[in-house]
C-alpha cells in the first residue's frame, strides 16, 4: 500500500502544507493566511487560535485536493520560525499571543537590556550573538513586565513545538530550535545553566522543554486534533526542525561547499561547519539536523519582506491597468526587473532595505532617483538592494579563520521563485546559484524529516536527493559581477554614511530644542 508524508511550514504570515508520496512527488500544497499584529512599541505577535485554525484549514484542504485517504499518511512533521516565544500551560494552551522572532520590544526598552560584558559572556556560552527577538531576551522582558506570567507557564516553546503540542500533546523541542533560543550549549546539546544565571532568568529553567532529535516520532494525532484537521487519529507525529534548517536540508545543503541563502521574511545566509564557529560568534548557530555538523547563520529582516512592503504600500498604486484590474504585482515586478536588467542599467537609483531596522540604525529608502526614472528602475533597485544586504551578511559569515569556503549557493525563500532574482544574486555574490525546482522548500524539508524518522529513507542525504532532485542553476555573468561589485561598494558606503547622519539627527534636534528654549526665555 502506498504511503504518504505531510509537511507543514508555519511562518509569521502564512501556514503552508504539502503532501508527498515516497518518491518525493508533491501531490498537493496549500497556503493559508495566518495574520500577525504589529504595534509601535515594537511588539509583533501572532494569535494562537488564528495560527491553529490556519493549520487545520491547510490539512483539510490538502486532503481534499490530493484525494488521499488520511489513513494512508505515514507521518507528519511541522517546521516553523525560530526563536520568538510561545508560552503554554500544562494542556498546551497558549497563554496569550505567540511572539514572532521579528519582535523588537527588547531593542526599544533599555530596562531589559543586557550590559555589554554580560552579553559577551553569554555569547561565548551559546556560540552566537544576542538580538532582540531571541527567546533569551524575551524571557528577560517577561520577568520585567509580566512577572506573574512565569508561575502560569508550563513550557516555553518554539512556534513549531506549539503546533505539534496541539496535534499530539508532545511539548519537547529539537536541537535546531533549542540552539536558536540563545540559551543552549550547542556542543553539549543541553540548556546552559550559566547563560540562564548570567541573564538573571534561572527560574525559567524548569519551564524549558526536553531536547531531542528532529527526526524522531514523539506522538500520534489525537482524536481531538483529528476532528479539526481531517488527519487520522493515531498518525505518527515527528518532532521536526526549525525552518532555516528545513530549508537548508531541502535545498540539499549537505557539506561545507554549499551555502544556504534564504530570501524570505528574514534574510538568512548559512554555512555548515564540523564544529561551532568561535572566532566570530554568528547571529544564529545550532547543531544541524544531520547531527554531525553545525549550521552558522547571519541575516536580518532585510530581505524579501521589504519587497512585500513596497508592493503593498507603493507599487500597487501604480496607474497600470493590469494591476488595477487585479494583476499580479509580483509578476509585474519580475517582468520590470527582467527588462531593466537585460537592457543594462540606466539609473543610479539605490534601495536600502532597512524597513525593519538597518545596520547601526541606517534608515530605509530609495536614493538617487531622477525624473527620468520609472517603475522598471525602481523595481530593479529594490531587487538589487536586497541582494546587497545579503552580501553584507555573507561577508560577516565568511570572515574568520573557521569560516567555510562555499563554492555554490543553494537559494530558497520567496525570492527564489522569481525567474530573475536568483541571477541577480549570482552576479552580486559571484557564485553559481542553485534553486530547488520544487514548490515550497520549507514544507519539503519538514516532509524529508518525517520520511527519515519513519524509516522511508536510511539517511538525510538519500532523502534530500529523492525529494529535491532537480535544481535550476544561474551562473554569474563576469561583466555584471564587476559592475555589481562597484555598486555594492557604493551601497555599503552610503549605508554607513546614512547611519551616521540619521543617528545624528537626535543630537541636532536636541541642540535646536535647546536654542528654541533659550529664545523663548529671552
Residue pairs with C-beta under 8 A, 6 or more apart in sequence:
1 72
2 21
2 22
2 72
3 21
3 22
3 72
3 73
3 74
3 456
4 19
4 20
4 21
4 22
4 27
4 66
4 68
4 72
4 73
4 74
5 19
5 20
5 21
5 22
5 73
5 74
5 75
5 76
5 77
5 447
5 450
5 451
5 456
6 17
6 18
6 19
6 20
6 59
6 62
6 73
6 75
6 76
6 77
6 231
6 447
6 450
7 17
7 18
7 20
7 76
7 77
7 78
7 79
7 442
7 443
7 444
7 445
7 446
7 447
7 448
7 449
7 450
8 15
8 16
8 17
8 55
8 58
8 59
8 76
8 77
8 78
8 79
8 163
8 443
8 446
9 15
9 16
9 17
9 78
9 79
9 80
9 243
9 246
9 440
9 442
9 443
9 445
9 446
10 34
10 51
10 54
10 55
10 78
10 79
10 80
10 81
10 159
10 160
10 163
11 34
11 80
11 81
11 243
11 264
11 265
11 442
12 34
12 36
12 44
12 46
12 81
12 100
12 101
12 102
12 265
13 33
13 34
13 35
13 36
13 265
14 31
14 32
14 33
14 34
14 54
15 31
15 32
15 34
15 51
15 54
15 55
15 58
16 29
16 30
16 31
16 32
16 58
16 440
16 442
16 443
17 29
17 30
17 32
17 55
17 58
17 59
17 61
17 62
17 443
18 26
18 28
18 29
18 30
18 62
18 439
18 440
18 443
18 444
18 447
19 26
19 27
19 28
19 29
19 62
19 63
19 66
19 68
19 73
20 26
20 27
20 444
20 447
20 451
20 467
21 27
22 451
22 456
23 466
24 463
24 466
24 467
24 468
24 469
26 438
26 439
26 444
27 66
27 68
28 62
28 65
28 66
28 68
29 62
29 439
29 440
29 443
30 57
30 58
30 61
30 62
30 65
31 58
31 440
32 54
32 55
32 57
32 58
32 61
33 54
34 46
34 50
34 51
34 54
35 46
35 47
35 50
36 44
36 45
36 46
36 47
36 100
37 43
37 44
37 45
37 46
37 47
37 97
38 44
41 105
41 108
42 103
42 104
42 105
42 106
42 107
42 108
42 109
42 132
43 99
43 103
43 105
44 99
44 100
44 102
44 103
44 104
45 97
45 98
45 99
45 100
45 103
46 97
46 98
46 99
46 100
46 159
47 97
47 98
48 86
48 94
48 97
48 98
48 162
51 98
51 159
51 162
51 163
52 163
52 166
55 163
55 166
55 229
56 228
56 229
56 230
59 229
59 230
59 231
60 229
60 230
63 70
63 230
63 231
64 230
70 226
70 230
70 231
70 232
70 235
71 232
73 231
73 232
73 235
74 235
74 236
74 450
74 451
74 454
74 456
75 217
75 235
75 236
75 237
75 238
75 450
75 451
75 453
75 454
76 167
76 221
76 231
76 235
76 236
76 237
76 238
76 450
77 237
77 238
77 239
77 240
77 446
77 447
77 449
77 450
77 453
78 160
78 163
78 164
78 167
78 240
78 446
79 160
79 240
79 241
79 242
79 243
79 245
79 246
79 442
79 443
79 445
79 446
79 449
80 158
80 159
80 160
80 163
80 242
80 243
81 100
81 101
81 158
81 159
81 242
81 243
81 265
81 266
82 101
82 158
82 159
82 176
82 177
82 180
82 242
82 243
82 244
82 284
83 101
83 133
83 134
83 135
83 158
83 180
83 181
83 182
84 98
84 99
84 100
84 101
84 103
84 133
84 135
84 138
84 158
84 159
85 98
85 99
85 135
85 138
85 139
85 142
85 156
86 94
86 98
86 99
86 156
86 157
86 158
86 159
86 161
86 162
87 94
87 95
87 96
87 142
87 149
87 152
87 153
87 155
87 156
87 157
88 94
88 95
88 153
88 154
88 155
88 157
88 162
88 165
88 171
89 95
89 152
89 153
89 154
90 154
92 162
92 165
92 166
92 169
92 171
94 162
95 149
95 152
95 153
96 149
98 159
98 162
99 133
99 138
100 133
101 133
101 134
101 266
102 133
102 265
102 266
102 301
102 356
103 132
103 133
103 138
104 132
104 133
104 356
104 357
105 132
105 138
105 141
106 112
106 113
106 132
106 133
106 137
106 138
106 140
106 141
107 132
107 357
109 141
109 144
111 144
112 137
112 140
112 141
112 144
112 145
114 122
114 130
114 137
114 140
114 199
118 198
118 199
119 130
121 198
122 130
122 136
122 182
122 195
122 198
122 199
123 129
123 130
123 281
124 278
124 281
125 185
125 192
125 194
125 195
125 198
126 136
126 182
126 183
126 184
126 185
126 186
126 192
126 195
127 186
127 187
127 276
127 277
127 278
127 281
127 285
128 179
128 180
128 182
128 281
128 282
128 283
128 284
128 285
129 281
129 282
129 283
130 136
130 137
130 182
131 137
131 182
131 283
134 180
134 181
134 182
135 156
135 158
135 180
135 181
135 182
135 183
136 181
136 182
136 183
136 195
136 199
136 201
137 182
139 156
139 199
139 201
139 204
140 199
140 200
140 201
142 149
142 150
143 150
143 200
143 201
143 204
150 203
150 204
150 207
153 207
154 171
154 207
155 165
155 171
155 207
155 208
155 209
156 204
156 207
156 208
156 209
157 165
157 171
157 173
157 209
158 173
158 177
158 180
158 181
158 242
160 177
160 240
160 241
160 242
160 243
161 171
161 172
161 173
161 177
161 209
164 170
164 218
164 219
164 237
164 239
164 240
165 171
166 225
167 219
167 221
167 222
167 225
167 229
167 231
167 237
168 218
168 219
168 220
168 221
168 222
168 225
168 237
169 219
169 222
170 218
170 219
170 237
170 239
171 209
172 209
172 210
172 211
172 212
172 218
172 239
173 209
173 210
173 211
173 212
173 239
174 211
174 212
174 213
174 214
174 239
174 240
174 241
174 242
175 184
175 186
175 189
175 211
175 212
175 213
175 214
175 286
175 287
175 291
176 214
176 241
176 242
176 244
176 245
176 286
176 287
176 288
176 289
176 295
177 241
177 242
177 286
178 184
178 189
178 191
178 209
178 211
178 286
179 186
179 284
179 285
179 286
179 287
180 242
180 244
180 284
180 286
182 195
183 191
183 192
183 195
183 196
183 199
183 208
184 190
184 191
184 192
184 211
184 286
185 191
185 192
185 195
186 276
186 285
186 286
186 287
186 294
187 275
187 276
189 211
189 287
190 211
191 205
191 208
191 211
193 202
193 205
196 202
196 204
196 205
212 218
212 239
213 239
213 291
214 238
214 239
214 240
214 241
214 245
214 289
214 449
215 238
215 239
215 289
215 449
215 450
215 452
215 453
215 460
216 238
216 239
216 453
217 236
217 237
217 238
217 239
217 453
217 454
218 237
218 238
218 239
219 236
219 237
220 233
220 234
220 235
220 236
220 237
221 229
221 231
221 232
221 233
221 234
221 235
221 237
222 233
223 233
225 231
225 233
226 232
226 233
226 235
236 453
236 454
238 449
238 450
238 453
238 454
239 453
240 246
240 446
240 449
240 450
241 249
241 289
241 445
241 446
241 449
242 286
243 442
243 445
244 260
244 262
244 268
244 270
244 284
244 295
244 297
245 286
245 288
245 289
245 295
245 445
246 289
246 441
246 442
246 444
246 445
246 446
246 448
246 449
247 260
247 262
247 268
247 412
247 413
247 441
247 442
247 445
248 260
248 262
248 270
248 288
248 295
248 410
248 412
248 445
249 289
249 445
249 448
249 449
249 460
249 464
250 412
250 436
250 438
250 441
250 442
250 444
250 445
250 448
250 464
250 467
250 468
251 258
251 260
251 410
251 411
251 412
251 434
251 436
251 441
251 468
252 258
252 410
252 436
252 464
252 465
252 468
252 471
253 259
253 260
253 270
253 272
253 410
254 272
254 290
254 460
254 461
254 464
255 272
256 271
256 272
256 273
256 274
256 404
256 405
256 406
257 405
257 406
257 407
257 408
258 272
258 406
258 408
258 409
258 410
259 269
259 270
259 271
259 394
259 397
259 404
259 406
259 408
259 409
259 410
259 431
260 268
260 269
260 270
260 271
260 409
260 410
260 411
260 412
261 267
261 268
261 269
261 270
261 390
261 394
261 409
261 410
261 411
261 412
261 413
261 425
261 433
262 268
262 269
262 270
262 299
262 303
262 411
262 412
262 413
263 303
263 304
263 386
263 390
263 411
263 412
263 413
263 414
263 415
263 416
263 421
263 425
264 303
264 304
264 305
264 412
264 413
264 414
264 415
265 301
265 303
265 304
265 305
266 299
266 300
266 301
266 303
266 305
267 299
267 300
267 301
267 302
267 303
267 304
267 386
267 389
267 390
267 393
268 284
268 297
268 298
268 299
268 303
269 297
269 298
269 299
269 390
269 393
269 394
269 397
270 295
270 296
270 297
270 397
271 295
271 296
271 397
271 398
271 403
271 404
271 406
272 288
272 293
272 294
272 295
272 296
272 404
273 293
273 294
273 295
273 296
273 402
273 404
274 292
274 293
274 294
275 294
275 402
276 285
276 294
276 296
277 285
277 294
277 296
277 400
277 402
277 403
278 402
279 400
279 401
279 402
279 403
280 396
280 399
280 400
282 296
282 297
282 298
282 396
282 397
283 297
283 298
283 299
283 300
283 393
284 295
284 296
284 297
284 298
284 299
285 294
285 295
285 296
285 297
286 294
286 295
287 293
287 294
287 295
288 294
288 295
289 449
289 460
290 460
296 397
296 404
297 397
298 393
298 394
298 396
298 397
299 390
299 393
300 356
300 357
300 389
300 393
301 355
301 356
301 357
302 353
302 354
302 356
302 358
302 386
302 389
302 390
302 393
303 353
303 386
303 389
303 390
303 413
303 415
304 386
304 413
304 414
304 415
305 355
305 356
306 351
306 353
306 354
306 355
306 356
306 364
306 382
306 385
306 386
307 330
307 333
307 382
307 383
307 386
307 415
308 414
309 355
310 382
311 329
311 330
311 333
315 323
315 329
315 332
315 333
315 375
315 378
315 379
316 323
316 329
318 332
318 375
320 327
320 332
320 375
322 332
323 329
323 332
330 418
333 379
333 382
333 383
334 418
334 419
334 420
334 421
336 375
336 376
336 379
336 380
337 376
337 379
337 380
337 383
337 418
337 420
337 421
337 424
338 419
338 420
339 376
340 346
340 347
340 376
340 377
340 379
340 380
341 380
341 420
341 423
341 424
345 380
345 483
346 377
347 368
347 369
347 370
347 372
347 373
347 377
347 380
347 381
348 368
348 370
349 366
349 367
349 368
349 369
349 370
349 373
349 377
349 378
349 381
350 366
350 367
350 368
350 381
350 384
350 385
350 487
350 490
350 491
350 494
351 365
351 366
351 367
351 378
351 381
351 382
351 384
351 385
351 386
352 358
352 362
352 363
352 364
352 365
352 366
352 367
352 385
352 491
352 494
352 495
352 498
353 364
353 382
353 385
353 386
353 389
354 362
354 363
354 364
354 389
355 364
358 364
358 495
358 499
359 392
359 495
359 496
359 499
360 496
360 499
360 503
361 499
361 502
361 503
362 495
362 496
362 498
362 499
362 502
363 498
363 499
363 502
366 378
366 381
367 494
367 498
369 377
369 378
383 418
383 420
383 421
383 424
384 424
384 428
384 484
384 487
385 491
386 415
387 421
387 424
387 425
387 428
387 429
388 428
388 487
388 488
388 491
388 492
390 425
390 428
390 429
391 428
391 429
391 488
392 492
392 495
394 429
397 403
397 404
398 404
398 405
398 406
406 431
407 431
407 432
408 431
408 432
408 433
408 434
409 425
409 426
409 429
409 431
409 432
409 433
409 434
410 433
410 434
410 435
410 436
410 471
411 422
411 425
411 433
411 434
411 435
412 435
412 436
412 441
412 442
413 441
415 421
415 422
415 425
416 422
416 435
416 436
416 441
422 433
422 435
422 472
422 474
423 433
423 474
423 477
425 433
425 474
426 432
426 433
426 474
426 475
426 476
426 477
427 476
427 477
427 480
427 481
427 484
428 484
428 488
429 476
430 476
430 481
430 485
431 476
432 473
432 474
432 475
432 476
433 473
433 474
434 471
434 472
434 473
434 474
435 471
435 472
435 473
435 474
436 444
436 468
436 470
436 471
437 470
437 471
437 472
438 444
438 467
438 468
438 470
441 468
444 467
444 468
447 467
448 460
448 463
448 464
448 467
451 457
451 463
451 467
452 459
452 460
452 463
456 463
457 463
457 466
